[in-house]
Amino acid sequence: MKGVLFDLDGVIADTSIYHFQAWRKLIKDHFSLNLPNELEQQTKGVSRTDSLKAILNFLNIDVSKEQFEQLAAEKNQTYQKLLNNLTPKDILPGIQKLISDFKSHDVKLSLASASLNAPLILEKLDLRQDFDAIANPNEVKLGKPAPDIFLQAAKEIGVPPKDCVGIEDSIAGIDAINRAGSLSVGVGAKEELSKAKLLFPTTADLNYNQIETAWEQASIK
């Protein structure tokens, strides 16, 4: 195991809650509608444009291309305001130790997030210096569940995908890691993330030795 490809929202920090707050405000302000809780899963781990498409499709709302772009931009402005409250205290349990364990074993860290705000978030969490690379979602053709962002993240650290593990909390993310040819490590419920090769209930349960062992076993097959 030479590289680890981290998702951001829900793995390093729970910024996904801010995403959905911003989507809810946007839809309430423009269409006087409320987004149900179950829609949050469909917007988890995917790009801003794909999230907005999913929301509008769910609500059966058609907008022009220009209005679509305006809505996406407004949502991001709201989201960035919410991020002003982010501090290192918002790092999820167990993540700082896991990062330290990876680094002590000379495993390179790369961020594979659909969020264009990823560099800003890492800065606010005081984790930017720990990452060797951040994959730019603008440089990949397709978002999750396509493997593109994970392939790019592996390329950025010069490590073949087969020598990497990917850590995700979303269905789309796990699918993307599997398609990239890396070992998928899921964080969350078994019912949702059944395709993960290794699963931990919460970030606090993430364990370097278990991840290393699972990767070694997978690489032997």
Stockholm file with secondary structure:
# STOCKHOLM 1.0

chainA/1-221         MKGVLFDLDGVIADTSIYHFQAWRKLIKDHFSLNLPNELEQQTKGVSRTDSLKAILNFLNIDVSKEQFEQLAAEKNQTYQKLLNNLTPKDILPGIQKLISDFKSHDVKLSLASASLNAPLILEKLDLRQDFDAIANPNEVKLGKPAPDIFLQAAKEIGVPPKDCVGIEDSIAGIDAINRAGSLSVGVGAKEELSKAKLLFPTTADLNYNQIETAWEQASIK
#=GR chainA/1-221 SS CCEEEECCBTTTBCTHHHHHHHHHHHHHHHHCCCCCGGGGGGGTTSCHHHHHHHHHHHHTCCCCHHHHHHHHHHHHHHHHHHHTTCCGGGBCTTHHHHHHHHHHTTCEEEECCSCTTHHHHHHHTTCGGGCSEECCGGGCSSCTTSSHHHHHHHHHTTCCGGGEEEEESSHHHHHHHHHHTSEEEEESCTTTCTTCSEEESSGGGCCHHHHHHHHHHHHHC
#=GC SS_cons         CCEEEECCBTTTBCTHHHHHHHHHHHHHHHHCCCCCGGGGGGGTTSCHHHHHHHHHHHHTCCCCHHHHHHHHHHHHHHHHHHHTTCCGGGBCTTHHHHHHHHHHTTCEEEECCSCTTHHHHHHHTTCGGGCSEECCGGGCSSCTTSSHHHHHHHHHTTCCGGGEEEEESSHHHHHHHHHHTSEEEEESCTTTCTTCSEEESSGGGCCHHHHHHHHHHHHHC
//
